[in-house]
Amino acid sequence: MKSVVSILIAVILFVGSGSVYTVKESETAVVLRLGEIVKADVQPGLHFKMPFVNNVRFFDSRLQTLDSAPERFLTSEKKNLEVDSFVRWKVQDVAKFYTTMNGDFRLAGMRLGQIVKDGLRAEFGNRTVKEVISGERVEIAQKIKTATEGTAKSFGIEIEDVRIKRIDLAKDISESVYRRMEAERNRVAKDLRSKGAEAAEKIRADADRQRVVILADAYSQAEMIKGRGDATAAEIYANAYNADPEFYSFYHSINAYQKSFKDKADIMVVDPNSDFFKYFNNRVQPQAEAMDR
């Protein structure tokens, strides 16, 4: 009797374990009956199913990252670019995903990777190297995401994001591009230097012109001041002469004597009776008369 009860308990436990299943928070599931989907998109939690008849397939519902190896694409100039990109995706419709991909994430990654590569090839083929490198990668990624969303949805996949990590020039064109860039920079630098030299010449010419104008104005003003000074001096001399002509003549003679006899080594041959010695003679004669007396 005990053995029968034990067998019944074991059967009940076995049947019960086959009729209960748990879906984790990071999963979604489909319930199958003889390979056909009975229930799809089963939410996390504890669920029941018909034992032996139904079976359950679990799928990761978290965000997946497809990071493919770098690929070469041709631009509109027929230049090779090495592009490294990645895609973030997740299962949106588990029933479609199971039907189209048999629930195989590896197969889904291969199909999705090929779709993205085709989109990259089309986008790069419509652009030049300069357009791609100058910062259009965000626009390219957005266009690829928009273009591939329809196809991805038919697989039950939702594309969350497409990103281009790196764009490298192939070695066979890197050097030529760098040489063109260097030549362009040198041309710009030469143009800037020539413009700078031209501006410097203009500044120097303007400074020289201003210098000439300033000196001419200063010389003109100096001559005018000098002329007014000479006129004032002449007026003063004339007034002084008219005030006392004899004293004025005497004063000028004394200054002339002082300048003429300043150096004792000087020798002058002058007639003593000339006007130059007029005041000397006037001074000597009274002394001689006094001595005669």
C-alpha positions as CSV (number, residue, x, y, z in Angstrom):
1,M,0.0,0.0,0.0
2,K,2.8,2.4,0.9
3,S,4.6,1.7,-2.3
4,V,1.4,2.5,-4.3
5,V,1.0,5.8,-2.4
6,S,4.6,6.7,-3.1
7,I,4.2,5.9,-6.8
8,L,1.1,8.1,-6.9
9,I,2.9,10.9,-5.2
10,A,5.8,10.7,-7.5
11,V,3.5,10.7,-10.5
12,I,1.6,13.7,-9.2
13,L,4.9,15.5,-8.6
14,F,6.1,14.6,-12.0
15,V,3.0,15.8,-13.7
16,G,2.8,18.9,-11.6
17,S,6.4,19.9,-12.4
18,G,5.6,19.4,-16.1
19,S,2.6,21.7,-15.9
20,V,4.3,24.6,-14.2
21,Y,7.0,26.9,-15.6
22,T,8.6,30.2,-14.7
23,V,9.5,33.1,-17.0
24,K,12.3,35.3,-15.7
25,E,12.2,39.1,-15.7
26,S,14.8,39.2,-18.5
27,E,12.9,36.6,-20.7
28,T,9.8,36.2,-22.8
29,A,8.4,32.8,-23.8
30,V,6.1,31.0,-26.3
31,V,4.0,28.0,-25.5
32,L,4.1,25.3,-28.3
33,R,1.8,22.4,-29.0
34,L,3.3,19.9,-31.3
35,G,5.6,22.7,-32.8
36,E,2.7,25.2,-33.2
37,I,2.5,28.4,-31.2
38,V,-0.4,28.2,-28.7
39,K,0.5,31.3,-26.7
40,A,3.1,34.0,-27.4
41,D,4.8,36.7,-25.5
42,V,4.3,35.1,-22.1
43,Q,5.1,37.7,-19.5
44,P,7.5,37.1,-16.5
45,G,6.1,35.1,-13.6
46,L,4.7,31.7,-12.8
47,H,2.5,30.0,-15.4
48,F,0.8,26.7,-16.1
49,K,0.6,24.5,-19.2
50,M,-0.7,21.1,-20.3
51,P,2.0,18.6,-19.4
52,F,3.4,16.3,-22.1
53,V,1.4,18.2,-24.8
54,N,2.7,21.7,-24.5
55,N,6.3,22.8,-24.3
56,V,7.8,26.2,-23.7
57,R,10.6,28.1,-25.5
58,F,12.3,30.9,-23.6
59,F,13.9,33.9,-25.3
60,D,16.1,36.7,-24.0
61,S,14.1,39.9,-24.0
62,R,17.0,42.2,-23.1
63,L,18.8,44.5,-25.5
64,Q,21.3,42.7,-27.7
65,T,24.4,44.2,-29.3
66,L,25.6,43.2,-32.7
67,D,29.2,44.3,-33.0
68,S,30.4,43.1,-36.4
69,A,33.9,43.2,-37.8
70,P,35.0,46.3,-39.7
71,E,33.9,46.3,-43.3
72,R,35.1,48.1,-46.4
73,F,32.7,50.3,-48.4
74,L,33.2,52.4,-51.5
75,T,32.3,56.1,-51.6
76,S,30.9,57.9,-54.6
77,E,34.6,58.7,-55.6
78,K,35.4,54.9,-55.6
79,K,37.5,55.3,-52.5
80,N,37.7,52.5,-49.9
81,L,36.7,53.3,-46.4
82,E,37.0,50.9,-43.5
83,V,33.9,51.3,-41.3
84,D,33.4,49.8,-37.8
85,S,29.7,49.9,-36.6
86,F,27.4,48.2,-34.2
87,V,23.6,47.6,-33.8
88,R,21.5,47.4,-30.7
89,W,18.3,45.3,-31.1
90,K,15.8,43.3,-29.2
91,V,13.1,40.8,-29.8
92,Q,9.8,42.7,-30.2
93,D,7.4,40.0,-31.5
94,V,8.4,36.7,-30.2
95,A,6.0,34.8,-32.4
96,K,7.5,36.3,-35.6
97,F,11.0,35.8,-34.2
98,Y,10.3,32.1,-33.6
99,T,8.6,31.6,-37.0
100,T,11.2,33.5,-39.1
101,M,14.4,32.8,-37.2
102,N,13.4,29.6,-35.4
103,G,14.3,31.5,-32.3
104,D,18.0,31.4,-33.2
105,F,19.8,34.6,-32.0
106,R,22.9,33.8,-34.0
107,L,20.9,33.5,-37.2
108,A,19.1,36.7,-36.4
109,G,22.4,38.5,-35.9
110,M,23.7,37.3,-39.3
111,R,20.6,38.5,-41.1
112,L,20.5,41.8,-39.3
113,G,24.2,42.3,-39.9
114,Q,23.7,41.8,-43.6
115,I,20.8,44.3,-43.7
116,V,22.9,46.9,-42.0
117,K,25.8,46.3,-44.3
118,D,23.6,46.8,-47.3
119,G,22.4,50.0,-45.8
120,L,25.9,51.3,-45.1
121,R,27.0,50.3,-48.6
122,A,24.2,52.3,-50.1
123,E,24.7,55.4,-47.9
124,F,28.5,55.5,-48.4
125,G,28.1,55.0,-52.1
126,N,26.1,58.3,-52.3
127,R,28.7,60.4,-50.4
128,T,32.3,61.5,-50.9
129,V,35.1,60.9,-48.5
130,K,35.0,64.5,-47.4
131,E,31.3,64.4,-46.6
132,V,31.7,61.2,-44.6
133,I,34.7,62.3,-42.6
134,S,33.3,65.8,-42.0
135,G,30.7,64.7,-39.6
136,E,27.7,63.1,-41.4
137,R,28.1,59.7,-39.6
138,V,25.2,60.5,-37.3
139,E,22.9,61.2,-40.2
140,I,24.1,58.1,-42.0
141,A,23.4,55.9,-38.9
142,Q,19.9,57.4,-38.5
143,K,19.1,56.8,-42.2
144,I,20.2,53.2,-41.9
145,K,18.1,52.7,-38.8
146,T,15.1,54.1,-40.5
147,A,15.7,52.1,-43.7
148,T,16.2,48.8,-41.9
149,E,13.4,49.0,-39.4
150,G,10.7,47.7,-41.7
151,T,12.7,44.6,-42.7
152,A,13.7,44.0,-39.0
153,K,10.1,44.1,-37.9
154,S,9.2,41.4,-40.3
155,F,11.6,39.2,-38.3
156,G,10.0,40.3,-35.0
157,I,13.1,42.4,-34.2
158,E,13.1,46.0,-33.1
159,I,16.3,48.1,-33.9
160,E,17.0,50.4,-31.0
161,D,20.1,52.1,-32.4
162,V,22.7,52.0,-35.1
163,R,26.1,53.6,-34.4
164,I,29.3,54.1,-36.5
165,K,32.2,53.8,-34.2
166,R,35.1,54.5,-36.5
167,I,35.7,55.4,-40.1
168,D,39.3,54.9,-41.4
169,L,40.8,55.6,-44.7
170,A,42.4,52.7,-46.5
171,K,46.2,52.9,-46.4
172,D,46.4,53.3,-50.2
173,I,44.5,56.6,-50.0
174,S,45.4,57.8,-46.5
175,E,48.7,59.2,-47.7
176,S,47.3,60.9,-50.7
177,V,44.5,62.5,-48.6
178,Y,47.0,63.6,-46.0
179,R,49.2,65.1,-48.8
180,R,46.2,67.0,-50.2
181,M,45.2,68.2,-46.7
182,E,48.8,69.3,-46.1
183,A,48.9,71.1,-49.5
184,E,45.6,72.8,-48.7
185,R,46.8,73.9,-45.3
186,N,50.1,75.2,-46.8
187,R,48.1,77.1,-49.4
188,V,45.9,78.7,-46.7
189,A,49.0,79.6,-44.6
190,K,50.7,81.1,-47.6
191,D,47.6,83.1,-48.5
192,L,47.4,84.4,-44.9
193,R,51.1,85.3,-44.9
194,S,50.8,87.2,-48.1
195,K,47.7,89.1,-46.8
196,G,49.6,89.8,-43.6
197,A,52.6,91.2,-45.5
198,E,50.3,93.3,-47.7
199,A,48.6,94.7,-44.5
200,A,52.0,95.4,-43.0
201,E,53.1,97.3,-46.1
202,K,50.0,99.4,-46.0
203,I,50.5,100.1,-42.3
204,R,54.1,101.1,-42.8
205,A,53.2,103.3,-45.8
206,D,50.5,105.0,-43.8
207,A,52.9,105.5,-40.9
208,D,55.5,107.0,-43.2
209,R,53.0,109.3,-44.7
210,Q,51.7,110.4,-41.3
211,R,55.3,110.9,-40.2
212,V,56.0,113.2,-43.3
213,V,52.8,115.1,-42.7
214,I,53.6,115.5,-39.0
215,L,57.2,116.7,-39.6
216,A,56.0,119.1,-42.3
217,D,53.3,120.5,-40.0
218,A,55.8,120.8,-37.2
219,Y,58.4,122.5,-39.4
220,S,55.8,124.9,-40.7
221,Q,54.7,125.7,-37.2
222,A,58.3,126.1,-36.1
223,E,59.1,128.5,-38.9
224,M,56.0,130.5,-38.1
225,I,56.9,130.7,-34.4
226,K,60.5,131.5,-35.3
227,G,59.3,134.3,-37.7
228,R,57.0,135.7,-35.1
229,G,59.9,135.6,-32.6
230,D,62.3,137.3,-35.0
231,A,59.7,139.9,-35.7
232,T,59.2,140.4,-31.9
233,A,62.9,140.6,-31.4
234,A,63.4,143.1,-34.2
235,E,60.6,145.2,-32.7
236,I,62.2,145.1,-29.3
237,Y,65.6,146.0,-30.8
238,A,64.0,148.9,-32.7
239,N,62.2,150.2,-29.6
240,A,65.4,149.9,-27.6
241,Y,67.4,151.7,-30.3
242,N,64.9,154.5,-30.5
243,A,64.9,154.9,-26.8
244,D,68.7,155.6,-26.6
245,P,70.6,155.2,-29.8
246,E,73.9,156.0,-28.2
247,F,73.6,153.5,-25.4
248,Y,72.4,150.9,-27.9
249,S,75.4,151.4,-30.1
250,F,77.7,151.3,-27.0
251,Y,76.1,148.0,-25.7
252,H,76.6,146.3,-29.1
253,S,80.2,147.5,-29.3
254,I,80.9,146.1,-25.8
255,N,79.5,142.7,-26.8
256,A,81.5,142.8,-30.0
257,Y,84.7,143.6,-28.0
258,Q,84.0,140.8,-25.6
259,K,83.6,138.2,-28.4
260,S,86.6,139.5,-30.3
261,F,89.1,139.5,-27.5
262,K,87.9,136.4,-25.6
263,D,91.0,134.4,-26.6
264,K,94.4,136.1,-25.9
265,A,96.1,134.1,-28.7
266,D,93.9,135.8,-31.3
267,I,95.6,138.4,-33.6
268,M,93.6,141.0,-35.4
269,V,94.9,143.5,-37.9
270,V,92.5,146.4,-37.7
271,D,92.9,150.2,-38.2
272,P,92.8,151.8,-34.7
273,N,90.9,154.7,-36.1
274,S,88.1,152.6,-37.5
275,D,84.5,152.7,-36.2
276,F,85.1,149.4,-34.5
277,F,87.4,151.0,-31.9
278,K,85.4,154.1,-31.6
279,Y,84.6,153.6,-27.9
280,F,88.2,152.5,-27.2
281,N,89.5,155.7,-28.6
282,N,87.0,157.8,-26.6
283,R,88.2,156.1,-23.5
284,V,91.9,156.4,-24.2
285,Q,91.9,160.1,-25.2
286,P,90.7,161.5,-21.8
287,Q,93.3,159.4,-20.0
288,A,96.1,160.7,-22.3
289,E,94.9,164.3,-21.7
290,A,95.0,163.8,-18.0
291,M,98.5,162.5,-18.1
292,D,99.6,165.5,-20.2
293,R,98.3,167.8,-17.5
